[in-house]
Amino acid sequence: MAETTAQARFQQGMALQNMGLHEQAMAEYRQSIALQPDFLPALFQLGLLVRQLEQWQEALSCFARCAMLAPGEPHVLAQRGELHFLLQDYAAALTDFDRVLELLAAGRAAPALNSADILFNRAAALENLGREAEALAAYDQLVALAPGNAKAWNNRGNLLLDARRLEESEQSYSRALALEPAHPAARA
């Protein structure tokens, strides 16, 4: 009975969220979780919603619980990694991004997960950890995979500039501007 009621609350929460009634949707998701604490869809959806509302600590808590229930679920790890990044826990973010990339390489992730996005996040985490050589290698891997990513070319240019590799840096910035002429960081 509790399982059926938890599912009904979850469905009600989804309907409310689709109508833009976020507070009511959160209440329904929380009721669903109270009735069935291991109900992964409600935990995940609550995490997405509170993240959207920039309640990052609660979102991180939701995705941490999801990861305990489904340790190899790439979408959960990607969300948790992004939250760790937002909260400036770059080492934890890097661990999650690396695991997602492993799962993608093994074919254990749905096509909805974009490996280019995960690679970008991984490179940015490495950069924030002061691991410039690894970050540069990650950006190189990313621009090989997604040559149309202006942000990756720009960040690559920044790392090359810091390394005093000026000609390569200028080439990266030029590539970023060719892809996105109004890119403010590349212009600067």
C-alpha positions in Angstrom: 0.0 0.0 0.0 2.8 2.5 0.9 4.5 1.7 -2.4 1.3 2.6 -4.3 0.8 5.7 -2.3 4.4 6.7 -2.8 4.0 6.3 -6.6 0.8 8.3 -6.6 2.5 11.1 -4.6 5.4 11.1 -7.1 3.0 11.3 -10.0 1.2 14.2 -8.4 4.6 15.9 -7.8 5.5 15.5 -11.5 2.1 17.0 -12.5 2.6 20.0 -10.2 6.1 20.5 -11.3 5.0 20.5 -14.9 2.5 23.2 -14.0 5.3 25.3 -12.5 4.1 24.7 -8.9 7.5 24.0 -7.5 6.7 24.2 -3.7 3.8 21.9 -4.0 5.8 19.5 -6.2 8.6 19.4 -3.6 6.0 18.6 -0.9 4.6 15.7 -2.9 8.1 14.3 -3.6 9.0 14.6 0.1 5.8 12.8 1.0 6.6 10.1 -1.5 10.0 9.6 0.0 8.7 9.6 3.5 6.4 6.8 2.5 9.1 4.9 0.6 12.6 6.1 1.6 14.3 4.1 -1.2 12.0 5.4 -4.0 14.7 6.4 -6.5 12.5 8.3 -9.0 11.2 10.7 -6.3 14.6 11.2 -4.8 16.1 12.0 -8.2 13.2 14.3 -9.3 13.4 16.2 -5.9 17.1 16.6 -6.5 16.6 18.0 -9.9 13.9 20.4 -8.7 15.8 21.7 -5.7 18.9 22.1 -7.9 16.9 24.2 -10.3 15.9 26.3 -7.4 19.6 26.6 -6.4 19.1 24.7 -3.1 22.4 23.0 -3.8 23.0 21.3 -0.5 19.6 19.7 -0.5 20.1 18.6 -4.1 23.5 17.2 -3.2 21.9 15.2 -0.4 19.3 13.8 -2.7 21.8 12.7 -5.3 24.1 11.2 -2.6 21.1 9.1 -1.4 20.4 8.2 -5.1 24.0 7.1 -5.5 23.7 4.9 -2.5 20.6 3.2 -4.0 22.0 3.0 -7.5 25.8 3.3 -7.3 26.4 2.8 -11.0 23.8 5.1 -12.4 25.6 7.6 -14.6 22.9 10.3 -14.5 23.0 10.4 -10.7 26.8 10.6 -10.7 26.8 13.4 -13.3 24.3 15.4 -11.3 26.2 14.8 -8.1 29.5 15.8 -9.8 28.0 19.0 -11.1 26.8 19.9 -7.6 30.2 19.1 -6.1 31.6 21.4 -8.7 29.1 24.2 -7.9 30.0 23.8 -4.2 33.7 24.0 -5.1 34.5 20.4 -4.0 36.5 19.8 -7.2 38.1 16.6 -6.1 34.7 14.9 -5.4 33.4 16.4 -8.7 36.4 14.9 -10.6 35.8 11.5 -9.0 32.1 11.5 -10.2 33.0 12.8 -13.7 35.7 10.1 -14.1 33.2 7.4 -13.1 30.6 8.7 -15.5 33.2 8.6 -18.3 34.1 5.0 -17.4 30.4 4.1 -17.6 30.0 5.9 -20.9 33.1 4.1 -22.3 31.6 0.8 -21.1 28.3 1.6 -22.9 26.4 1.7 -19.6 25.0 5.2 -20.0 22.0 6.4 -22.0 22.6 8.6 -25.0 21.0 11.5 -23.1 24.3 11.9 -21.3 26.7 13.9 -23.4 30.3 12.8 -23.0 31.5 16.2 -24.3 29.7 17.9 -21.4 31.2 15.5 -18.9 34.7 15.9 -20.4 34.3 19.7 -20.2 33.3 19.5 -16.5 36.2 17.1 -15.8 38.7 19.5 -17.5 37.3 22.4 -15.5 37.6 20.4 -12.2 41.2 19.5 -13.0 41.9 23.2 -13.8 40.4 24.3 -10.5 42.5 21.7 -8.7 45.6 23.3 -10.2 46.3 20.2 -12.3 47.0 22.3 -15.4 48.8 19.6 -17.5 45.9 17.2 -17.0 43.3 19.9 -17.6 45.1 20.8 -20.9 45.1 17.1 -21.9 41.4 16.9 -21.1 40.6 20.0 -23.2 42.6 18.5 -26.0 40.6 15.3 -25.8 37.4 17.4 -25.7 38.2 19.6 -28.7 39.1 16.4 -30.6 35.7 14.9 -29.7 33.7 18.2 -30.1 35.7 20.7 -32.2 32.7 23.1 -32.2 32.9 23.8 -28.4 34.0 27.4 -28.2 34.2 27.3 -24.4 36.7 24.4 -24.5 38.9 26.2 -27.1 38.8 29.3 -24.9 39.7 27.5 -21.7 42.4 25.6 -23.6 43.8 29.0 -24.7 43.8 30.2 -21.1 45.9 27.2 -20.0 48.3 27.6 -22.9 48.6 31.3 -22.1 49.4 30.5 -18.5 52.1 28.1 -19.7 53.5 30.9 -21.9 52.7 28.9 -25.0 51.6 32.1 -26.8 51.2 30.9 -30.4 49.2 27.9 -29.4 47.1 30.0 -27.0 46.4 32.5 -29.8 45.3 29.7 -32.1 42.9 28.4 -29.5 41.4 31.8 -28.9 41.1 32.3 -32.7 39.3 29.0 -33.0 36.9 30.0 -30.1 36.2 33.3 -31.9 35.7 31.6 -35.2 33.1 29.4 -33.6 31.5 32.1 -31.5 32.4 35.6 -32.7 30.9 37.3 -29.7 32.6 35.0 -27.1 33.5 37.6 -24.5 36.3 35.7 -22.8 38.0 34.8 -26.0 37.7 38.4 -27.2 39.4 39.7 -24.0 
